[in-house]
Amino acid sequence: VRKAFRFQHALIGLAGDISAGEPPPGQAGWRIGLQGLGGGERPAEQFLSLRNQAVSTAGDTYQFVELGGKRYSHLLDPKTGLGLTRRISVTVVAATGLMSDGLDSAAAILGPEKGLQLLTAAKVEGRIEELGPAGIKTFQTAGFAKCLAPAVSVKRAQ
């Protein structure tokens, strides 16, 4: 949509998927808050810097159901036909929203190891978080750190 209507300096969000064009004048990129498994309603602590890229996140932070004390994701395990029961969040940065949206779900279903292989083979950047007995483990592609925006210091009133 952004390219079809020739919106150069635009940020478009649809159901959690974001497409970024050229950043606002004087900015290196659009700052996009990054939340994973621990995010919920807390403010983002890390930010992406996007320029002519798209980002999307798949996981069960918001889309799940609990049945019989067990949590099921909206992402289906093709082996069982049921929602995933492991807690996982996958964020993908790609050239287009179509690519980031398809790859985030696929990587979540595959799990961290095979998911990272998929993202690397597709030549996109991504971060995978998985909640296990020892807490949240984070995995990321080799270039994902380059997608992060520099930290901004915030002065708080005393």
HELIX and SHEET records of a PDB file:
HELIX    1   1 GLY A   97  LEU A  110  1                                  14    
HELIX    2   2 PRO A  112  ALA A  121  1                                  10    
HELIX    3   3 PHE A  144  CYS A  147  5                                   4    
SHEET    1   A 6 LEU A  11  LEU A  14  0                                        
SHEET    2   A 6 ASP A  17  ALA A  20 -1                                        
SHEET    3   A 6 GLN A  53  GLY A  59 -1                                        
SHEET    4   A 6 ARG A  87  ALA A  94 -1                                        
SHEET    5   A 6 GLU A 125  GLY A 132 -1                                        
SHEET    6   A 6 GLY A 135  GLN A 140 -1                                        
SHEET    1   B 2 TRP A  30  LEU A  34  0                                        
SHEET    2   B 2 GLN A  46  LEU A  50 -1                                        
SHEET    1   C 2 PHE A  64  LEU A  67  0                                        
SHEET    2   C 2 LYS A  70  SER A  73 -1                                        
END                                                                             
